[in-house]
Amino acid sequence: MEKANRKYILTQGPLAFTVSHFWLMVWEQNSRAILMLNKIIEKNEIKCHWYWPHGVGEKHKMVLNDVKLTVVQISEEDCSYYSTRVFKIYDLESSESREVVQFHYTTWPDFGVPTSPLAFLEFLNKVRSSGALGPDVGPAIVHCSAGIGRSGTFCLVDSCLVIIEKEGRDSVNIQQILLEMRKDRMGLIQTPDQLRFSYQAIIEGAKRLDPGWKEEQKMEESIYSAVAEENEEEAPPPPPPRGESLSRAPVRPLPAIPTSTSLGNLNYARQESSSSDECPPTPPARESSSATSSQASSADDEDDEPTPTHIDK
C-alpha cells in the first residue's frame, strides 16, 4: 500500500508440499514477521499445514534440504487469543541466520470477525511494536486459509490507521483504499461482516490517535486509582481457632428471650416458697360455660314476670 508506505505479502496457508518454498520466500524477501490469522483445523477441515517446528530447541529443528534452510523455534508465548513464536532461520550454504516472529491470531473464525475491535487493535499494536511492519525490513507475510478475507481485513485496518496518523481523519476514503488494494489481490475482504468490522476497528483506532482521547483516558485512570485507594479497607482479622470460639465468653451479653404475649397476659399466682419442690403456679379459677349460661337464663326468668290478664265477664 503505497500511500501508507506499507508492504505486505498476502498468501494462502502453506500446504504440505509448499512448506519449503514458503520458508524460502520468508528468507529471500527478508521478512521479519509472519501473521497467521487462522487455526490449523477449522470446522473439522485442515486449513493449512503445520509449517513450523513442533517444539522449542535444536532437537525440534526443521531441516529443509531442498531449499538449504533450517528453522529452529527459539521461544513461544501464549496470550488469551493469540500466540507469539520466535524462529531462527539458518541458511545452510552461507551459514547466515535471521530471526522471524510469528504472530498467530487463534480466535478469528473463517468468514467471521474477531470478538471485538479492541482485541484486534491490541493484536495490531503488538505486531507494530515489534518493528516487523517498518519500511527498513522486508514485507510481512500475512496469511489465513485463502489469504483474502481475514488477511485483507488486517491490511485494510492497518493501512487506514497509518494514513490517519500521518494526514488526519479526513484524508481516508476506506472504500477507495480497499479498491486500490484489490488491484494487487482480488477478492480482499469476503463478507459484509468483515467490511463492517474493518470500519469499526478503524473508527476505534482513530479515536485512540486523538491526543484529547489519550488525556481523557489518563484522567479517568487517575480518578479510578484515587477512588480505589480511598475505598481500600484493611483485611479482616483471621477467625479464632474452633475450640477457642466455643469456650470463649461472648463479647456482648446475649439479648433476653422475649416472653410470649399469650403467656404474659395470664395472671399466675406467685407463691413464695423456699422449697425446691415448689409446685408450678395454678391459674385463676374460671367459671364454666355451663354455669354461666344457667345463671344467665335464671336472670332472664326473674326479669320476665307474669303479666296479669283482664277477663271480661
C-alpha positions as CSV (number, residue, x, y, z in Angstrom):
1,M,0.0,0.0,0.0
2,E,2.0,3.0,-1.3
3,K,0.0,5.8,0.4
4,A,0.6,4.1,3.8
5,N,4.1,3.1,3.0
6,R,3.3,-0.5,3.9
7,K,4.4,-3.7,2.2
8,Y,2.6,-7.0,2.7
9,I,2.8,-10.4,1.1
10,L,-0.7,-11.9,1.3
11,T,-0.8,-15.7,0.7
12,Q,-2.9,-18.8,1.4
13,G,-1.9,-21.0,4.2
14,P,1.1,-23.3,3.4
15,L,0.3,-26.8,2.1
16,A,2.3,-29.9,2.9
17,F,4.2,-29.7,-0.4
18,T,4.7,-25.9,-0.3
19,V,6.3,-25.5,3.3
20,S,9.8,-25.4,2.0
21,H,9.0,-22.7,-0.6
22,F,7.1,-20.8,2.0
23,W,10.2,-20.5,4.2
24,L,12.4,-19.8,1.2
25,M,10.1,-16.8,0.4
26,V,10.4,-15.6,4.0
27,W,14.2,-15.8,3.7
28,E,14.5,-14.2,0.2
29,Q,12.1,-11.3,1.0
30,N,13.9,-10.5,4.2
31,S,10.6,-10.7,6.1
32,R,10.7,-10.3,9.9
33,A,7.2,-11.3,10.7
34,I,4.6,-13.9,9.8
35,L,1.0,-13.0,10.6
36,M,-1.1,-16.2,10.8
37,L,-4.8,-15.4,11.2
38,N,-6.3,-18.9,11.1
39,K,-6.1,-22.1,13.0
40,I,-4.7,-25.3,11.6
41,I,-8.1,-27.0,11.8
42,E,-11.4,-25.0,11.4
43,K,-14.9,-26.6,11.2
44,N,-13.3,-30.1,11.1
45,E,-11.3,-29.1,8.0
46,I,-7.5,-28.7,7.7
47,K,-7.0,-25.1,6.6
48,C,-3.2,-25.2,6.3
49,H,-0.2,-27.4,7.1
50,W,1.7,-27.2,10.3
51,Y,4.7,-25.4,8.8
52,W,6.9,-24.6,11.9
53,P,8.8,-26.8,14.4
54,H,6.8,-28.7,16.9
55,G,8.8,-27.6,19.9
56,V,11.5,-25.2,21.2
57,G,15.1,-26.0,20.8
58,E,17.6,-27.7,18.4
59,K,16.1,-31.1,18.9
60,H,12.9,-30.0,17.2
61,K,14.5,-28.1,14.4
62,M,13.1,-28.4,10.9
63,V,15.6,-29.1,8.1
64,L,14.5,-28.2,4.6
65,N,17.2,-29.8,2.4
66,D,15.5,-28.9,-0.9
67,V,15.9,-25.2,-0.2
68,K,19.0,-25.4,2.1
69,L,17.3,-23.9,5.1
70,T,16.9,-24.9,8.8
71,V,14.2,-23.5,11.1
72,V,14.6,-23.6,14.8
73,Q,12.0,-22.3,17.3
74,I,13.5,-20.1,20.0
75,S,10.6,-19.2,22.2
76,E,6.8,-19.3,22.4
77,E,4.4,-17.1,24.4
78,D,0.7,-17.7,24.7
79,C,-1.9,-15.0,25.3
80,S,-5.6,-15.3,25.7
81,Y,-6.4,-15.1,22.0
82,Y,-3.1,-15.1,20.2
83,S,0.4,-16.6,20.4
84,T,3.8,-15.3,19.6
85,R,6.6,-17.5,18.4
86,V,10.2,-16.6,17.6
87,F,12.1,-18.6,14.9
88,K,15.7,-18.5,13.7
89,I,16.3,-19.4,10.1
90,Y,19.7,-20.7,9.1
91,D,21.0,-20.7,5.5
92,L,23.0,-23.9,5.1
93,E,25.0,-22.6,2.3
94,S,26.1,-19.2,3.6
95,S,25.8,-20.0,7.4
96,E,23.8,-16.8,7.8
97,S,20.9,-16.6,10.3
98,R,17.9,-14.4,10.9
99,E,15.1,-14.2,13.4
100,V,11.5,-14.1,12.4
101,V,8.5,-13.6,14.7
102,Q,5.2,-15.4,14.1
103,F,2.0,-13.6,15.4
104,H,-0.7,-16.3,15.5
105,Y,-4.3,-15.0,16.0
106,T,-6.1,-18.1,17.3
107,T,-9.7,-16.8,17.8
108,W,-10.6,-15.4,14.4
109,P,-13.2,-17.6,12.7
110,D,-13.3,-18.3,9.0
111,F,-15.6,-15.9,7.1
112,G,-16.1,-14.2,10.5
113,V,-14.7,-11.4,12.6
114,P,-12.7,-11.1,15.9
115,T,-14.6,-10.8,19.2
116,S,-14.2,-7.0,19.4
117,P,-12.3,-4.2,17.7
118,L,-10.4,-3.5,20.9
119,A,-8.9,-7.0,21.0
120,F,-7.9,-6.8,17.3
121,L,-6.3,-3.4,17.9
122,E,-4.3,-4.8,20.8
123,F,-3.0,-7.5,18.4
124,L,-2.2,-4.9,15.8
125,N,-0.2,-2.8,18.3
126,K,1.7,-5.9,19.3
127,V,2.7,-6.5,15.7
128,R,3.6,-2.9,15.2
129,S,5.7,-2.6,18.3
130,S,7.9,-5.4,17.1
131,G,9.1,-3.3,14.1
132,A,8.0,-6.0,11.7
133,L,5.9,-3.6,9.6
134,G,8.6,-0.9,9.3
135,P,9.9,0.3,6.0
136,D,13.5,-0.8,6.8
137,V,12.6,-4.5,6.7
138,G,11.1,-6.8,4.2
139,P,7.3,-7.2,3.7
140,A,5.4,-9.0,6.4
141,I,3.9,-12.4,5.4
142,V,0.1,-12.3,6.1
143,H,-1.9,-15.5,5.6
144,C,-5.2,-17.1,6.7
145,S,-6.7,-20.1,4.9
146,A,-7.2,-18.5,1.5
147,G,-5.3,-15.2,2.1
148,I,-8.1,-12.8,1.2
149,G,-10.8,-12.5,3.9
150,R,-9.1,-12.2,7.2
151,S,-5.8,-11.2,5.7
152,G,-7.5,-8.4,3.7
153,T,-9.2,-7.1,6.8
154,F,-5.9,-6.9,8.7
155,C,-4.1,-5.0,5.9
156,L,-7.1,-2.6,5.3
157,V,-7.3,-1.6,9.0
158,D,-3.5,-1.2,9.4
159,S,-3.1,0.9,6.2
160,C,-6.0,3.2,7.0
161,L,-4.8,3.9,10.5
162,V,-1.3,4.7,9.2
163,I,-2.8,7.2,6.8
164,I,-5.0,8.8,9.5
165,E,-1.9,9.1,11.8
166,K,0.0,10.8,9.1
167,E,-2.6,13.0,7.4
168,G,-5.6,13.1,9.6
169,R,-9.1,11.6,9.6
170,D,-10.4,13.5,6.6
171,S,-7.7,12.1,4.4
172,V,-9.0,8.5,4.4
173,N,-11.5,7.0,2.0
174,I,-11.9,3.4,3.1
175,Q,-13.8,2.2,0.0
176,Q,-11.2,3.7,-2.3
177,I,-8.3,2.2,-0.4
178,L,-9.9,-1.2,-0.5
179,L,-10.5,-1.0,-4.3
180,E,-6.8,0.1,-4.6
181,M,-5.7,-3.0,-2.6
182,R,-7.9,-5.3,-4.7
183,K,-5.9,-4.3,-7.8
184,D,-3.0,-6.2,-6.3
185,R,-5.0,-9.1,-4.9
186,M,-8.6,-9.8,-6.0
187,G,-11.4,-10.6,-3.5
188,L,-9.9,-8.9,-0.4
189,I,-12.5,-8.9,2.4
190,Q,-15.0,-11.6,1.6
191,T,-18.1,-10.8,3.7
192,P,-20.1,-7.7,4.7
193,D,-19.4,-8.5,8.3
194,Q,-15.6,-8.3,7.7
195,L,-16.1,-4.9,5.9
196,R,-18.3,-3.7,8.8
197,F,-15.7,-4.8,11.3
198,S,-13.0,-3.0,9.4
199,Y,-14.9,0.3,9.7
200,Q,-15.5,-0.3,13.4
201,A,-11.8,-1.1,14.0
202,I,-10.7,2.0,12.0
203,I,-13.0,4.3,13.9
204,E,-11.9,2.9,17.3
205,G,-8.3,3.2,16.3
206,A,-8.7,6.8,15.1
207,K,-10.1,7.7,18.5
208,R,-7.0,6.4,20.2
209,L,-4.8,8.5,17.9
210,D,-6.6,11.7,19.2
211,P,-4.4,13.4,21.8
212,G,-7.6,14.6,23.6
213,W,-8.7,11.0,24.0
214,K,-5.4,10.0,25.5
215,E,-5.6,12.8,28.0
216,E,-9.1,11.8,28.9
217,Q,-8.1,8.2,29.4
218,K,-5.2,9.3,31.7
219,M,-7.6,11.4,33.7
220,E,-10.1,8.6,34.1
221,E,-7.4,6.2,35.1
222,S,-6.1,8.6,37.8
223,I,-9.6,9.1,39.1
224,Y,-10.2,5.4,39.3
225,S,-6.9,4.7,41.1
226,A,-7.6,7.5,43.6
227,V,-11.1,6.2,44.4
228,A,-9.7,2.7,44.7
229,E,-7.1,3.8,47.2
230,E,-9.7,5.7,49.3
231,N,-12.0,2.8,49.4
232,E,-9.3,0.3,50.3
233,E,-10.2,-1.4,53.6
234,E,-8.0,-3.3,56.0
235,A,-8.2,-7.0,55.8
236,P,-10.4,-8.6,58.5
237,P,-8.6,-10.4,61.3
238,P,-8.3,-14.2,60.9
239,P,-11.1,-16.2,62.7
240,P,-10.1,-17.7,66.1
241,P,-9.5,-21.5,66.4
242,R,-12.6,-23.6,66.6
243,G,-12.1,-24.7,70.2
244,E,-11.4,-21.1,71.4
245,S,-14.6,-19.8,69.8
246,L,-16.7,-22.4,71.5
247,S,-15.3,-21.9,75.0
248,R,-14.8,-18.2,75.0
249,A,-17.4,-15.9,76.6
250,P,-19.3,-13.7,74.2
251,V,-18.1,-10.1,73.8
252,R,-21.5,-8.7,74.2
253,P,-24.3,-10.1,76.5
254,L,-26.9,-12.1,74.7
255,P,-30.3,-10.4,74.4
256,A,-33.1,-11.6,76.7
257,I,-35.6,-14.0,75.2
258,P,-38.9,-12.2,74.9
259,T,-41.9,-13.7,76.8
260,S,-44.8,-14.9,74.7
261,T,-47.7,-12.5,74.6
262,S,-50.3,-15.1,75.3
263,L,-48.4,-16.4,78.4
264,G,-47.7,-13.0,79.7
265,N,-51.3,-12.0,79.8
266,L,-52.2,-14.8,82.3
267,N,-52.2,-13.7,86.0
268,Y,-50.5,-16.6,87.6
269,A,-50.5,-16.5,91.4
270,R,-46.9,-16.1,92.6
271,Q,-46.3,-18.4,95.5
272,E,-43.3,-17.6,97.6
273,S,-41.6,-20.7,98.9
274,S,-38.1,-21.6,99.7
275,S,-38.7,-25.3,99.0
276,S,-37.0,-26.7,95.9
277,D,-40.1,-28.8,95.3
278,E,-42.3,-25.8,94.6
279,C,-45.3,-26.6,92.6
280,P,-46.0,-24.6,89.5
281,P,-48.4,-21.7,89.9
282,T,-52.0,-22.5,89.4
283,P,-54.0,-20.5,87.0
284,P,-57.0,-18.5,88.4
285,A,-60.3,-20.3,88.6
286,R,-62.6,-19.8,85.7
287,E,-66.3,-20.3,85.7
288,S,-67.5,-23.0,83.4
289,S,-69.5,-22.0,80.4
290,S,-72.5,-24.2,81.5
291,A,-72.7,-22.4,84.9
292,T,-72.5,-19.1,83.2
293,S,-75.3,-19.9,80.8
294,S,-77.5,-21.3,83.6
295,Q,-77.1,-18.1,85.6
296,A,-77.9,-16.0,82.6
297,S,-81.0,-18.0,81.9
298,S,-82.2,-17.7,85.6
299,A,-81.6,-14.0,85.5
300,D,-83.7,-13.8,82.4
301,D,-86.5,-15.7,84.1
302,E,-86.6,-13.2,87.0
303,D,-86.9,-10.3,84.7
304,D,-89.7,-11.9,82.8
305,E,-92.6,-11.6,85.5
306,P,-96.1,-12.8,84.5
307,T,-98.3,-10.1,83.2
308,P,-101.9,-10.2,84.7
309,T,-104.7,-10.8,82.2
310,H,-108.0,-9.0,82.5
311,I,-111.0,-11.2,81.7
312,D,-114.4,-9.6,81.0
313,K,-117.3,-11.3,82.5
